[in-house]
Amino acid sequence: MTPHPYERYVAVGDSQTEGLGDGDERRGYRGWADRLAEMLAAGHPDFAYANLAVRGRLAEQVRDEQLAPALALKPDLVTVVAGVGDLVRPGYDPARTARAVEEMFAEFTATGARVVTVTFPDIARIAPLARRAQPRVVDLNARVRAAADRHGVLVLDLFPQRITADPRLWSRDRTHASPVGHARVAAGVADALGLAGFADWARPLPPRAPVSALAGVAQEVRWLAGAVGPWVRRRVVRVRPGAAGGGTHRAKRPGLVAVTLPEPERA
């Protein structure tokens, strides 16, 4: 049991907070926010958690669709993570995206809730062929940090952490975290909140077998063909499939309910 003052946690955001990459459509998705809620619920029987995040939502959609329902739940802890979907879109407006995020910061902190956000990792280290998007990531992170400073929002800064370049933290699309990655983000947020026992959340994973230059190129090509190509085609034909577009999806946990703790892992 880790002492903390929180009783009502609400998460808002997009597919990362919904938990894609940590589960599947049949079993459901867990994700870093669920994992954080489990940490906070341990030893706190009155703790309740809601997750309003929906895949495919841009920052303004998160604000317009999730802010009011989240406020109505009267949370004392809120996580706000949005904007990564915006920065990969044509016509991306960084000021507009950051403004939507800051408006959520302002509304939540005005209620007295503790608010936490997460910056986006260095995409050039995760997917070298996507390094052209790095300036957008750097700029949006700076805007989010500045907004967080203005409103007293806690920030888990992923960008400088070398662990985020480890491919084992990412699912095959390199957009969504793997179960290991979601677990690390949850532990990082727990550490930012001052919970004991999570200070080593960014420790390196055990060494993995080296990859040859040729194998590395082959991995990049497979990623382009398997993840980037379909993503581009969907935008060209304006198709938003259920697995990635968010059109018909709804919040997986729209109300505050008690957290079911996972079964202890067997040795």
N, C-alpha and C positions, 0 to 999 in steps of 0.2 A: 504494500500500500504506500502510495506517495501522497503526502498531504498537499492539497491545493484548494483554492476557494471557489472553484467553478461547479455549477449545478446544471447549467443549460448551455450546451454547445451547438451552434448552427454553422454549417459549412455552405458557402455559396461559390459557384464557379462553373467550369466546363468539364470536359471529359477527364482531365487529370484528377479533379476532386471527386467526380463520380466514381473513379477507380478503374477506368479502362487500362488493360494490361495486367490487372491483378484479379483474375477470374475469367469468366466467359459468359456468353449470353444465356446458357442453360442454367448454370449454377448461380449466376449473379456476379457482381463485382464488389470487391472489398475496398482496396485503395488506401492511400495514406490517411485520409480523413477518418475512415472507419477504424483504422489501426490506432490513430491518435485517440479516438473516442474510447477504444478498449483500454488504452493505457490510463486514461483519466477516470474510467469507470471502476477500475480495480480497487476494491475496498471502499467504494463510494456508492452505496445502494440507491441513493436518491438522484444520482447523475442521469441526465437524459440528453439525447442527441438527435439532431435532424440534419439531413443532407439534401439540400435543394439543387445541387449542381446537376446540369444536363449537358451531355455531349454536344459539340458543335456550336455552342453559344458564344457569340462575340461579347466583348466587354459591355457594350451598351445593352445587349439583350440580357446579360446577367443582371445588370442594374434594373432594367425595366421589368423583368419577370420575377426576380428573386428577392430584391431588396425589401419591398413591402411585406411579402409573406414572412421573411426572416425577422423583420422588426416586430411583427405581430406575435412572434413566439417569445419575445422578451428575453433574448439570450444574454448571458453574462460573458460568453466567449464566442467569438466569431472568427472564422478564417475566410479571407477574401483572396482568391487567386484567379485572375482573368487577364486576357490580352494576348496569349500566345497564338490563339486562332486568328486574331486580327493581323498580326505582323506578317503572316504568310499570304495575306490576301492582296490582290491587285487593288490599287487605290487606297492602301493603308494610310490612315491619318494618325500619327503618333499622339498629337495633342488631344485629339478627340478620344482616343482609347484611354489615355492616361486620365483625362477628365472624368470619364465614367468610373474608373477605379477610385479616383479621389473622392468623388461624390459618395460612393459607398463607404469609404473610410470616414468621411465627415458624419454621415447619418448614423453609423453604428457607434462611433466613439462618443457622439453627443448623448447617447443613452447611458453612458458609463460602462459599456461593455469593453472588455479587453479584446483588441483586434490584432490579428496576425496575418501577415502576407508572406509570400515566397517569391524571390526573384527567379528568373529563368536561367538555366545553365548555359555554358559556352557551347553553342551549337557547332562551332568549327572543330571542337575536339570530339564531339559525339558523331558527327557526320561530315568529314572533311569536304565532300562535294557540295555541301550546303553552306560553306563558309561565307558566301555572298550575303547571307541573311544576318551575319554576325553584327554588323553595325546597327541594325534595327533592334537586335536583342540588347546590345549595350545601351542604346539610347532609351529604350522603354524601361529597362532596369533602373537607369538613372532617374527617370521621371517618377517611377514608382517609389524609389527610395526617398526622393525629395518630398513627395506627397505624404509618405509614411512619417517623415520627420515633422511635417507640419501638423499632423493629427495625433502624434504619439502612438503610432502603430508599430508593433514589433515586426522585425524583418528577419526571416531566415534567408541569408544570402547564399544561394547555390552557385552563382557564377564563378567565384574563385576557387571552389572546392574541386580538387583534382579527382576525387572519387567519382564525380559525375561523368568523367570521361570513360569510366570502365564500362564496356559494353554489357556486362552482366547486370547493370542497373536499368537496362532498357529492353523493351520488347522489340520484336523484329522490325517494327516500323520506325524505331528510334524517335518516335514522337511521344509515346506513352511509356511510363516507367514499367519495369518488370515488378514482380512481387518483391524482389530484393530492393529495387529502387523505391517502391512505395514504402517499404519498411524503414528505409534510411530517412526518407523525408519526414515520416511520422516521428521518428526518434529526434530528428533535427528540430522540429517544431516543439516537441516536448522539452528539449533542452533550452530552446529560446524562452519557453514559459517558466523555466526555472525548476522543472521536475528533476529530481535526483536520479542518477544512474544512466543518463543519456549523453554525457559529455563526449563520448567517443563515437558519436554517430557517423562522423566522416572518416573513420579509420579505413585504411586500404583493405581490400579483400585479399585473400591469399593469392600469391602469384599464379598466373595461368600460363599454359604452354605458349611459347612465342609463335607469332604468325609471320610467315614469309611475306615479302613485298608483293609477290604474285597473288598469294592468297588474300592479302589485304585489298588489292585491286578487284579481285573477283567478288569479295564481300560488298564492295561499293557498287559494283555493277548489279548484283542481285538486289541490293536495296533500292537502287534506282528503278529497276524493272518491277519489283514487287510492291513497293510502297509509293514512290514518287510518281511513277507513271500512271497508276490508277487514280491517284489524287488529282493530277493535272487533268485527266480525262473527265473526271466528275465535274470539275469546274468549267471545262470547255462546254460540256453539254448541259450544265446546270442541273445535274442529278445529285440528290442528297440521299444516299441509301441509308436504311435504318441503322446499319452498323456503325456509321461514321458521321452522318449528317445532323442528327438530332431533331429532325423535323417532327416525328411523331412521338418522341420519347418524353417522358415526364420524370420528375424527381423521384428517386428510388426510396426516399425516406422523408416525406413532406412534413411530418409532424414529430414533435419531441416525444421520444419513447425511450424506455430503458435499454441499455446496451447488453446484448448477450455475449458474454466473454467466450473466446474460443477454447476448445479443449486443449489441455496441456499436451505438447508434443512428446511422443514416446521416444525413448532412446533407441 
